[in-house]
Amino acid sequence: MTMALALLPGDPFTEEALRHFSELRRAARRFARGDGADDLVQETFARAFAARASFRDGSNARAWLHRILANTACSAWRKATREARLRERYAELPAAPSEAPLVERFAGATGARLTAALAALPEPHRRVLQMAEVEGHSYQEIADRLGVPIGTVMSRLHRARRRLRLAAL
């Protein structure tokens, strides 16, 4: 793995941190169990260099870096678990809870009010709404196409529908 960091030659912090690189990489392999170890080490060093002001000279850099590694691995595991749960739960659900087209569901609104409400939606919400309601994609398909987590798709769709309901009143 090559690290592309702007290292200052002779910087004591940099030298101290890099002395523990091999050991951190071995520890990361135990956390990541294979493929994600290099990413984990890279994220650890990125966080360490970002927080270098909180490091006290003369303290145990090895322990400090290992704590950052452990916290980073724990956060990555939680995120992966949460996303897997969401994917599993919502992958097969249809995007819209109703078969009725969007205009029919908001029949109380005039066409002009509905058009104005759609135009007032932020672009990300309007795009998700279009993909779900007009194109009929599932949450997972929308998430894949937009490159966002499935939870983001769900929240954008919920907010867009809520704004349209309020506009229809």
Stockholm file with secondary structure:
# STOCKHOLM 1.0

chainA/1-169         MTMALALLPGDPFTEEALRHFSELRRAARRFARGDGADDLVQETFARAFAARASFRDGSNARAWLHRILANTACSAWRKATREARLRERYAELPAAPSEAPLVERFAGATGARLTAALAALPEPHRRVLQMAEVEGHSYQEIADRLGVPIGTVMSRLHRARRRLRLAAL
#=GR chainA/1-169 SS CCCCCCCCTTCHHHHHHHTTHHHHHHHHHHHHCSTTHHHHHHHHHHHHHHTGGGCCTTSCHHHHHHHHHHHHHHHHHHHHHHHHHHHHHHSSSCSSSCSSCHHHHTTTSCHHHHHHHHHHSCHHHHHHHIIIIISCCCHHHHHHHHTSCHHHHHHHHHHHHHHHHHHHC
#=GC SS_cons         CCCCCCCCTTCHHHHHHHTTHHHHHHHHHHHHCSTTHHHHHHHHHHHHHHTGGGCCTTSCHHHHHHHHHHHHHHHHHHHHHHHHHHHHHHSSSCSSSCSSCHHHHTTTSCHHHHHHHHHHSCHHHHHHHIIIIISCCCHHHHHHHHTSCHHHHHHHHHHHHHHHHHHHC
//
